[in-house]
Amino acid sequence: MNNILIIEDESLTRMMYRNFIHQIVPQYNIYEASNALQGICLCFDKRPQLILLDMMMPMYNGKLIIDILEEGIQKKIISFKPKIIVISAIETIEELTELTRRLTVSAVMPKPLPFETLAEILKFHLRIDINEEVIL
């Protein structure tokens, strides 16, 4: 289950995350979704260990993904529990506080996310050593 899922509506941001993550953990499969519905389908199909999730997307936001995954886990419909890293421009303290209390959310990070921070997130949540030669 060495899968990472990036759910982000901005294609350039997805590409930058994918390329950087591939440098850090080339042994992981990296999947991308440009909206929440694609993200949910990929979650159930690929069972990612880690999800980078943008909260603000057209039609359905990242909260839908968190809600569906948490309900599935609580009702024992799904047997995996991915770590979700929310990467978003959080506007209020209330929103930030609510996200940090969610069952599946491991971290909430500001957008744009610096690559140094992303490297540390990967190192911590995937329990890996980062190659010092990776260009941050």
C-alpha positions as CSV (number, residue, x, y, z in Angstrom):
1,M,0.0,0.0,0.0
2,N,2.7,2.5,-1.0
3,N,0.3,4.9,-2.5
4,I,0.0,8.7,-2.2
5,L,-3.0,10.6,-3.5
6,I,-3.0,14.3,-4.4
7,I,-6.4,15.9,-4.5
8,E,-6.0,19.4,-5.9
9,D,-8.0,21.3,-8.5
10,E,-5.0,23.4,-9.8
11,S,-3.1,21.3,-12.3
12,L,0.2,23.2,-11.9
13,T,0.1,22.7,-8.1
14,R,-0.7,19.0,-8.6
15,M,2.2,18.6,-11.0
16,M,4.7,20.4,-8.7
17,Y,3.6,18.2,-5.7
18,R,3.8,15.1,-7.8
19,N,7.3,15.8,-9.2
20,F,8.6,16.8,-5.8
21,I,7.1,13.8,-4.0
22,H,8.5,11.5,-6.7
23,Q,12.0,12.8,-5.9
24,I,11.5,12.1,-2.2
25,V,9.8,8.7,-2.4
26,P,10.3,7.2,-5.9
27,Q,9.1,3.8,-4.5
28,Y,5.6,5.2,-3.9
29,N,2.8,5.3,-6.5
30,I,1.5,8.8,-6.8
31,Y,-2.1,9.3,-8.0
32,E,-3.8,12.6,-8.8
33,A,-7.4,13.8,-8.7
34,S,-8.6,17.2,-9.9
35,N,-11.8,17.2,-7.9
36,A,-13.4,15.6,-4.8
37,L,-15.4,13.0,-6.8
38,Q,-12.3,11.7,-8.6
39,G,-10.5,11.8,-5.2
40,I,-13.1,9.6,-3.5
41,C,-13.0,7.1,-6.4
42,L,-9.2,6.9,-6.2
43,C,-9.3,6.6,-2.4
44,F,-11.4,3.5,-2.6
45,D,-9.6,2.0,-5.6
46,K,-5.9,2.8,-4.6
47,R,-6.2,2.9,-0.8
48,P,-3.6,5.6,-0.3
49,Q,-1.4,5.7,2.8
50,L,-1.3,9.5,2.6
51,I,-3.5,12.1,1.0
52,L,-2.6,15.7,0.2
53,L,-6.0,17.4,0.2
54,D,-7.0,20.9,-1.0
55,M,-10.1,22.0,0.8
56,M,-11.3,24.6,-1.6
57,M,-12.3,23.1,-4.9
58,P,-15.2,23.7,-7.4
59,M,-18.5,21.8,-6.9
60,Y,-17.5,19.7,-3.8
61,N,-14.8,20.7,-1.4
62,G,-12.3,18.6,0.6
63,K,-14.7,18.3,3.5
64,L,-16.8,15.9,1.5
65,I,-13.8,13.5,1.2
66,I,-13.1,13.8,4.9
67,D,-16.8,13.1,5.8
68,I,-17.1,10.1,3.5
69,L,-13.8,8.5,4.7
70,E,-14.6,9.1,8.4
71,E,-18.1,7.7,8.0
72,G,-16.7,4.6,6.2
73,I,-14.1,4.1,8.9
74,Q,-16.5,4.5,11.8
75,K,-19.1,2.1,10.2
76,K,-16.3,-0.3,9.3
77,I,-17.2,-0.1,5.6
78,I,-13.6,0.6,4.8
79,S,-10.6,-1.1,6.5
80,F,-7.9,1.5,5.7
81,K,-7.3,4.8,7.4
82,P,-5.2,7.2,5.2
83,K,-3.4,10.1,6.8
84,I,-4.8,13.3,5.4
85,I,-2.7,16.4,5.1
86,V,-4.9,19.3,4.4
87,I,-3.2,22.0,2.4
88,S,-5.4,25.0,2.1
89,A,-5.8,28.7,2.6
90,I,-7.6,28.4,5.9
91,E,-9.5,31.6,6.5
92,T,-10.7,31.4,10.1
93,I,-9.4,30.0,13.4
94,E,-12.8,28.1,13.8
95,E,-12.2,26.3,10.5
96,L,-8.6,25.4,11.4
97,T,-9.7,24.1,14.8
98,E,-12.5,22.0,13.3
99,L,-10.1,20.4,10.8
100,T,-7.6,19.5,13.4
101,R,-10.2,17.6,15.4
102,R,-11.2,15.4,12.5
103,L,-10.4,11.6,12.8
104,T,-8.5,11.3,9.5
105,V,-6.7,14.7,9.4
106,S,-3.1,14.3,10.5
107,A,-2.0,17.9,9.7
108,V,-3.3,21.2,8.4
109,M,-0.8,23.2,6.4
110,P,-1.0,26.7,4.8
111,K,-1.2,27.1,1.0
112,P,1.2,27.6,-0.7
113,L,3.2,24.8,1.0
114,P,7.0,25.3,0.9
115,F,8.8,22.2,-0.4
116,E,10.9,22.0,2.8
117,T,7.7,21.7,4.8
118,L,6.4,19.0,2.4
119,A,9.6,17.1,2.7
120,E,9.3,17.1,6.5
121,I,5.6,16.0,6.3
122,L,6.6,13.1,4.1
123,K,9.5,12.2,6.4
124,F,7.3,12.2,9.5
125,H,4.1,10.6,8.2
126,L,5.7,8.0,6.0
127,R,8.5,7.3,8.5
128,I,11.2,7.6,5.9
129,D,14.7,9.1,5.7
130,I,15.0,11.8,3.1
131,N,17.9,11.7,0.7
132,E,20.0,14.8,1.4
133,E,20.6,15.2,-2.4
134,V,17.0,16.1,-3.1
135,I,16.7,19.7,-4.3
136,L,14.4,21.6,-2.0
